């Protein structure tokens, strides 16, 4: 009873990093693999999961061409959790939507909170990220 062997991680059901409570295979992973997101919130969650998994390809693919950067810098940060705090439109029948979120990130031991109201629109039928809503104070705030 004293020794226990850790189970291999591939045998464990993984909860989705986005905090939805779903398994990742039923939540963000299909979107990371190229399936269209049905809602702006689902796309936003998949983009958070892409940051967690350092999936730059998905981040760029889900960015509107007019605002898309050439590359996404991902360093040593560790994403600790996501809370979606507000959703405006962005449903299956909408063409635009806003998702406000708070994400906690650990950068070399410094925990900060990223807050943003993200704007989404449809591009060729798919939800894409446009930018942060003006005045939504994008950026990082030290946790108190
Ligand atoms: Zn998810």
Boltz pocket constraint, residues with backbone or C-beta under 6 A from the ligand:
constraints:
  - pocket:
      binder: B
      contacts: [[A, 16], [A, 17], [A, 18], [A, 19], [A, 20], [A, 23], [A, 24], [A, 27], [A, 28], [A, 29], [A, 45], [A, 46], [A, 49]]
      max_distance: 6.0
